[in-house]
Amino acid sequence: MSNETFRLMWQDAMTDLHEQVQLEDPMLGQTEEAAPGEPVKPTIDNAFQHYACLYIKYMQIFQKLENCYDCMVHPQKREDVLVVLELVMRRVIELKHALVEWNPPRTDLQPPPPAQERPFPWEYVNLDDILVDLKLPPETLEVPVPRYFKENNAENIRLRDKVNSQYMNLKLEVKEVPIEETEDLDAPPSDMTLEQVIEIIQRNERGRQGKQRAFLFKDLREDEKRRHNYTSSQLEMDPEVAACNIQRLFRGFFSRVKAAESRDEELIFIGMKPARETGDGLEKELATAYKKRKTEQSDNKEAYAKALVDLKDEVTRDEGPQMRDGLRQERHLWVTDSIAESKEIPEDLTEFYKQKYPSPPVAEEVVEEPAGKKKKDDKKDKGKDKGKKGKKKKEEKPVEEESEHDNMDLDMLQEVVPMLEQQKEKAMLDRNYVQLERDTIQTFYDITKQEVLNLENHISKKDREMEQMEDNHRVEVRVYLQKVKHLEYEHKNNLESISIEGENFLAEEATSHDQRETMLKKQKKEYKMELKESDLVRAEEINSVKALHTKSLQMMRKMFEGNTAELEERCKERLSQLEADLELRRKVHIHEIEERKNLHISDLMKNHDKAFGQMKSYYNDITNDNLKLIKDLKDEVKEMKKKQASNQVMMYTIAQENQKLKEPLEVKVAEVTALRGELKDRDKDKLSLTNAKARLHVIENQLAGLKQQHKDLNSQHLSVEKERDDLYHTFEAAIKEVQQKTDFSNIVLEQKIQQASRDVDEADAQAEQITAAANLDPMQMEQIRDSITDALRSRNGMIKDLEYGLLRLRKGFNDALRTYSEQMVEFGIPVEEVDALGFQEFSQKGASIGPAGLVVK
């Protein structure tokens, strides 16, 4: 709801409250006092009715104001609403006490008629009749606990709970102590043994199974009885009568449904039944809006509190000195006036506050005084006035003019004296206010005059600063022009130097480019030689490749044969597992059907009990119609009796014929009973046969699927064998090509070996010459050379071993990953899910496609 909604709700509540106040006190706001009449003594019923109506109306106002205060977001409005809300709450409590006091007595507690009727104080007041008269729902009397009780005291409640929890942890070593011990009814009693618990569970389960079995046999008996009636009945009903019966039943059912729907709609309309479509979405939106409104409310409250503090600081900073000076000036004037009047310095400011904030006037009785005394007092007062005036002007005596008070008698003067004193006090107050205003105006004038002088000085200062800034600006412009000329000259010189440096840099770059080109050509030749050497080195791997291929073929044959055997075994195991799972699923499905059937039967029984009352009224109407039919049928019975006499003669003849046919009839009846007994077993056998055929059909379908999978696997096996044969033929051709390449590479390697041996001999000769020239020990040189060669040989061997191990591990991981992924695909797992697992193959540089166990050094 919007802010306008709560504003209108507040306005309605205040309007109702104003009306209630006027009803309770009609003279409120009137200046003229009405003549007091004789008070009317109310009766108990009238007083109770009056206070009950007031209580209900104030409860409605209280609910509206509570909603307004809880949902309004403006803090100023909420403070005003809170004041009115607390007053309304007090009034509600007062009216509740009045209702308890004026509660009418019960009939059995009333005194005899001559005695006066007395109220019966009772806290549980009955207001149902008044709610019905006012056409209000029962929720009107529900007293809601104001939500601001918790919200405004949330911090105090939190601290209280914290203190209580700490105290309980300290004293009792628990977090909370329950007020009442709650007993878990579902928990088993502690004094029962395991055997007793199992016995109770078995008893309940057997009872439940017995009930289900009884309901099942009941349904079977009813079905059998219905089938027996259908098969044994030989009477045929007239089609028109049958149609009328069906129509009657359908119309009855349809009318009952319509009546139930209309009844539900009426209950929903009057609010005694919830609507079929619940507004869950609207409730969620309302809850979200309420949370948002509460958040905005707290934010506005914090901002308002902060604004109050800021405003107070601002007023204290801006207007505080003036207010302090004004208050000080006011008290200073009072002190000076009091000194001028009484010639004494006042001890405190009590009299000042009495004059400024006078107490409300109290009506006092005028005490008559003797005339002589009054005249003396008047003379004294005149003498005092003359003395004061004589101080100001001693030479001139004041000439008193006659006033209207000179001709008044003593009574009139006594009445006029208080009025004159009030006028005098008022004149003194006006004089003080005028003096204060004059002083404030004078101070304002002095302040503004000083501010004008300050502003003129500031303006003249700014003018001087502007002139100085203009002079500085002219000088700076001249300096910048000179700098620009100097920069243009330097820019021209820099351009010439940069052009010369650019030409030299281009020449250097051309020479460096030529040198770089020659160097790249040399590197290209070196790379070509290295490439040829690497091709020769690759020829060494041909022998290992031959052995790998032969061993891989043998391993592949064994692996495929083992895989086929494993697949056959897995298919058999899977077939048996599927049979067991389907059997278990069938049993579970049958159990679920039985449970649903039992639930449906219980629901039907409840619905039948509910519909019985409706059918009762319906069949009452039918009985009335049947009574009419009975009257008509009585007439027909009379006619049938006449026919009965004629039919008795025919029955005698038919009875004689029946005596002749009695023996063959007994034989046929015995045969029928035997066939009916066999028919009962036939239905059960037929049902079990259909179930067995259905299971057999499902298993045959599964077997056909497995056979199809077996055929697909055989076809895959044949295709793999074909690929193996093709791979073998291609392997022989590759071997021939490799042999030719190896022959060529062997010749090249022999030449390289001879060249390397010659280089080694030359290096040895050079080393001997160096040792001879340097006078070194030849034995030490031999040892150094041997140690170096051994170290190099061991390092090369370690590098080869590590490369071989790494290659073998990568090959094994890739083969295992490929094998498992293919098996997962064969077991029905999609390829996308297998790829989504995140496993990737390593790059196979220098590795073959054979098994990992056949990789050799």
Buried (B, 14 or more C-beta within 10 A) or exposed (E): EEEEEBBEBBEBBBEBBEEBEEEEEEEEEEEEEEEEEEEEEEEBEEBBBBBBBBBBBBBBBBBBBBBBBBBBBBBEBBEBBBEBBEEBBEBBEBBBEBBBEBBBBEEEEEEEEEEEEEBBEEEEBEBEEBBEEEEBEEEBBEEEEBBBEEEEEEEEEEEEEEEEEEEBEEEEEEEEEEEEEEEEEEEEEEEEEEEEEEEEEEEEEEEEEEEBEEBBEEEEEEEEEEEEEEEEEEEEEEEEEEEEEEEEEEEBEEEBEEEEEEEEEEEEEEEEEEEEEEEEEEEEEEEEEEEEBBEEBEEBBEEBEEEEEEEEEEEEEEEEEEEEEBEEBBEEBBBEBBEEEEEEEEEEBEEBEEBEEEEEEEEEEEEEEEEEEBEEEEEEEEEEEEEEEEEEEEEEEEEEEEEEEEEEEEEEBBEEEEEEEEEEEEEEEEEBEEBBEEBBEEBEEEEEEEEEEEEEEEEEEEEEEEEEEEEEEEEEEEEEEEEEEEEEEEEEEEEEEEEEEEEEEEEEEEEEEEEEEEEEEEEEEEEEEEEEEEEBEEBEEBEBBBEBBBBBBEBBEEEBEEBEEEBEEEBEEBEEEBBEEBEEEBEEEEEEEEEEBBEEBEEEEEEEEEBEEBBEEBEEEEEEEEEEEEEEEEEEEEEEEEEEEEEEEEEEEEEEEEEEEEEEEEEEEEEEEEEEEEEEEEEEEEEEEEEEEEBEEBBEEBEEEBEEBEEEBEEEBEEEEEEEEEBEEEBEEBBEEBEEBBEEBEEBBEEEEEEEEEEEEEEEEEBEEEBEEEEBEEEEBEEEEEEEEEEEEEEEEEEEEEEEEEBBEBBBBBBEBEEEBEBBEBEEEEEEEBEEEEEEEBEEEEBBEBBBEBBEE
